[in-house]
Amino acid sequence: MARRRDRTRHLIELGGLVVKAGLLDLTGDDRAILYGALLDVAARLRGDDSDVALQLWRRRGRRAFESEGERHGSGASVVLPGDRD
């Protein structure tokens, strides 16, 4: 039961990232568009430049989390699963 609850929480957090990124508003909450965009991301990660893409996206994501933390006064650093620094 705990594993199922953890998985549900994880999926909710991932959905929250979609909202934080503004993708619902930008796509009109069209799930086909969102899925297509995610398929493009996955295809890029299967390509030769996947390391470059991962580094770029990690930097952008960290900056966004840090900026959000500063705006909300927390200043807390966000540690994500898979962080490698």
Helices and strands as residue ranges (DSSP letters): H 2-20, H 23-27, H 31-46, H 50-71
